[in-house]
Amino acid sequence: MIEGVKLFCFYGPESTGKSTIIRHFASLYQTIFVPEVAREIVASNDFNREDIITIGREQTARIFQLIKKANRILFCDTDLITTEIYSRHYLKVVPPILYQLEEMVQYDHYFLFDIDVPWVPDGMRDLEDMRKEMFEVFKTELQRRSISFTLVNGDWETRERIIREKIDQFLTAS
């Protein structure tokens, strides 16, 4: 997207530590991150088709806005595949515009976060009883698109090590 900036997606079902660890990595690598914009737009999982389209557009726009300010790396706390998954789950339909928006952003690498950490409720999360099923949906969507990924699992220290090693590989290769 922008020469010299690597784009990493922290990806996976809810309550797997993505939003917490992304802040740490942005600080560690002295850069910025794109937050999960949906949390700025909706306050519950009671949303409609227009809301999900707005989420998709805003998530994509935020990436294009922040990549210009990134220091070699831009971390993203979600992607359009995630938006499509939740649209399909809650609305039973995926507006075609989401697929078009997905094609606009190419990530250098995906980190798929496993569900082997404690569930933390936050008012929006409501799929605790579907964690395994949702993890498989997320994983399958990457595989279906032939997108390579690194599985992030284990305790927090292990997760940090897994992510750091992969990022450092990308940085030394460029």
Secondary structure by P-SEA (a helix, b strand, c coil): ccccbbbbbbccccccaaaaaaaaaaaaacccccccccccccccccccaaaaaaaaaaaaaaaaaaccccccbbbbcccaaaaaaaaaaccccccaaaaaaaaaccccbbbbbccccbbbbccccccccaaaaaaaaaaaaaaaacbbbbbbbccaaaaaaaaaaaaaaaaaac
